[in-house]
Amino acid sequence: IDLSASSNDNTITGNTCNDNSYGIYLSLSSNNTITGNTCTNNNDAGIYLSSSNNNTITGNICNNNIYSSYGIRIRESSTDNTITGNTCNDNYQGIALSGSSNNTITGNTCNNNDNSGIYLYSSSDNTVTGNTCNNNNYGIYLGESSNDNVVTGNICKNNRNYGIDLSSSNNNTITGNTCNDN
């Protein structure tokens, strides 16, 4: 499913999007609701946002996306999106933000991913709270100038390296998280 060139105010719900390059793809599109979809075995990402703002992504299943891919990928200055209650297991990255700010990532399950459960790269002023990120390489990773983020109340257990890892990132608030057996 492709929404591009200012496709705004749409609802995408109850779809099965398997075995594609992208399950659901938004580019330059805002104020959309993506809920209750199943996006598995896609080559790049289950759900992908590029330069898209004020979207709600909730209650989707984005598992087993292959070839170094992502359950949910948000990039290229995508702001003010809400990513909540999704399941992103068995991907390369569960949920990944790149160059994006002011997003809320809450209540997601991101387990058994090859790299990170939740990955922020050059992404600032985001809120990451109440997520479960177990059995990944890193539970939650903030890197390359991911500054001024709030990471709170997450569970990060049994990850191969660290429950929460920061690299070249400043002024973040990390509080009330559970990081055991990493």
C-alpha positions as CSV (number, residue, x, y, z in Angstrom):
1,I,0.0,0.0,0.0
2,D,1.6,3.3,-1.1
3,L,0.6,6.8,0.0
4,S,2.7,9.5,-1.5
5,A,2.7,13.1,-2.8
6,S,0.6,14.6,0.0
7,S,-1.8,11.7,0.5
8,N,-3.3,13.0,3.8
9,D,-6.1,12.1,6.2
10,N,-6.4,8.5,5.2
11,T,-7.2,5.4,7.3
12,I,-5.4,2.1,6.5
13,T,-6.7,-0.7,8.6
14,G,-7.1,-4.4,8.7
15,N,-4.9,-5.2,5.7
16,T,-2.4,-8.0,5.1
17,C,0.7,-6.8,3.2
18,N,3.2,-9.6,2.9
19,D,6.0,-10.5,0.6
20,N,6.6,-7.0,-0.9
21,S,9.4,-4.5,-0.9
22,Y,7.4,-2.5,1.6
23,G,4.2,-3.5,3.4
24,I,2.8,0.0,3.8
25,Y,4.8,3.0,2.4
26,L,4.2,6.7,3.2
27,S,6.1,9.5,1.6
28,L,5.3,13.2,2.1
29,S,2.0,12.2,3.6
30,S,0.5,13.4,6.9
31,N,-2.4,12.9,9.3
32,N,-2.9,9.3,8.4
33,T,-4.0,6.4,10.7
34,I,-2.4,3.0,10.1
35,T,-3.9,0.4,12.5
36,G,-4.4,-3.3,12.8
37,N,-2.5,-4.3,9.7
38,T,-0.2,-7.3,9.3
39,C,3.0,-6.6,7.3
40,T,5.4,-9.6,7.3
41,N,8.1,-11.0,5.0
42,N,8.7,-7.7,3.2
43,N,12.2,-7.0,1.8
44,D,12.7,-3.5,3.3
45,A,10.1,-2.7,5.9
46,G,6.7,-3.7,7.2
47,I,5.7,0.0,7.6
48,Y,7.9,2.8,6.2
49,L,7.5,6.6,6.6
50,S,9.6,9.2,4.8
51,S,9.2,12.9,5.3
52,S,5.7,12.2,6.7
53,N,4.3,13.9,9.8
54,N,1.5,13.6,12.3
55,N,0.7,10.0,11.5
56,T,-0.6,7.4,14.0
57,I,0.7,3.9,13.7
58,T,-0.9,1.6,16.2
59,G,-1.7,-2.1,16.8
60,N,0.1,-3.4,13.7
61,I,2.1,-6.7,13.4
62,C,5.4,-6.2,11.5
63,N,7.4,-9.4,11.9
64,N,9.9,-11.4,9.9
65,N,10.8,-8.7,7.4
66,I,13.9,-9.9,5.7
67,Y,17.2,-8.8,4.2
68,S,18.4,-6.4,6.9
69,S,15.0,-4.9,7.1
70,Y,12.8,-3.1,9.6
71,G,9.5,-3.7,11.3
72,I,8.7,0.0,11.3
73,R,11.1,2.5,9.7
74,I,10.7,6.3,10.2
75,R,13.2,8.6,8.4
76,E,14.0,11.8,6.5
77,S,12.6,14.4,8.9
78,S,9.4,12.6,9.8
79,T,8.0,14.4,12.9
80,D,5.2,14.3,15.4
81,N,4.3,10.6,14.6
82,T,2.8,8.3,17.3
83,I,4.0,4.7,17.1
84,T,2.1,2.7,19.8
85,G,1.1,-0.9,20.6
86,N,2.8,-2.5,17.6
87,T,4.6,-5.9,17.5
88,C,7.9,-5.8,15.6
89,N,9.7,-9.1,16.2
90,D,12.3,-11.1,14.2
91,N,13.5,-8.2,11.9
92,Y,16.9,-6.6,11.6
93,Q,15.6,-3.6,13.5
94,G,12.3,-3.6,15.3
95,I,11.5,0.1,15.1
96,A,14.1,2.5,13.6
97,L,14.2,6.3,13.5
98,S,16.7,8.1,11.3
99,G,16.9,11.9,11.1
100,S,13.5,12.3,12.7
101,S,12.3,14.2,15.8
102,N,9.4,14.7,18.2
103,N,8.0,11.2,17.7
104,T,6.4,9.1,20.4
105,I,7.2,5.4,20.6
106,T,5.2,3.7,23.4
107,G,3.9,0.3,24.4
108,N,5.5,-1.6,21.5
109,T,6.9,-5.1,21.6
110,C,10.2,-5.5,19.8
111,N,11.8,-8.8,20.5
112,N,14.3,-11.2,18.7
113,N,15.6,-8.6,16.2
114,D,19.0,-9.1,14.8
115,N,20.3,-5.7,15.8
116,S,18.1,-3.4,18.0
117,G,14.6,-3.6,19.3
118,I,14.3,0.2,19.0
119,Y,17.0,2.2,17.1
120,L,17.5,6.0,17.0
121,Y,20.1,7.4,14.6
122,S,20.5,11.2,14.4
123,S,17.0,11.6,15.9
124,S,16.3,14.0,18.7
125,D,13.5,15.1,21.0
126,N,11.7,11.8,20.8
127,T,9.9,9.9,23.6
128,V,10.5,6.2,24.0
129,T,8.4,4.8,26.9
130,G,6.8,1.6,28.1
131,N,8.3,-0.6,25.4
132,T,9.4,-4.3,25.7
133,C,12.7,-5.0,23.9
134,N,14.1,-8.4,24.7
135,N,16.4,-10.9,23.1
136,N,17.9,-8.4,20.5
137,N,21.5,-7.4,20.0
138,Y,20.7,-4.1,21.8
139,G,17.4,-3.4,23.5
140,I,17.3,0.3,22.8
141,Y,20.1,2.1,20.9
142,L,20.7,5.8,20.5
143,G,23.5,6.8,18.2
144,E,25.1,9.6,16.1
145,S,23.8,12.7,17.8
146,S,20.5,11.4,19.0
147,N,20.1,14.1,21.6
148,D,17.4,15.3,24.0
149,N,15.4,12.1,23.9
150,V,13.4,10.7,26.9
151,V,13.7,7.0,27.4
152,T,11.6,5.8,30.4
153,G,9.8,2.8,31.7
154,N,11.1,0.3,29.1
155,I,11.9,-3.4,29.7
156,C,15.1,-4.5,28.0
157,K,16.1,-8.1,29.0
158,N,18.3,-10.8,27.7
159,N,19.9,-8.7,24.9
160,R,23.2,-9.9,23.7
161,N,25.0,-6.6,24.3
162,Y,23.3,-3.8,26.3
163,G,19.7,-3.2,27.4
164,I,20.1,0.5,26.6
165,D,23.2,1.9,24.7
166,L,24.1,5.5,23.8
167,S,26.8,6.4,21.4
168,S,27.8,10.0,20.6
169,S,24.5,11.2,22.0
170,N,23.9,13.9,24.6
171,N,21.3,15.4,27.0
172,N,19.1,12.4,27.0
173,T,16.9,11.4,30.0
174,I,17.1,7.7,30.8
175,T,15.0,6.8,33.8
176,G,12.9,4.0,35.3
177,N,13.9,1.3,32.8
178,T,14.4,-2.4,33.7
179,C,17.6,-3.8,32.1
180,N,18.4,-7.3,33.3
181,D,20.5,-10.2,32.0
182,N,22.1,-8.3,29.1
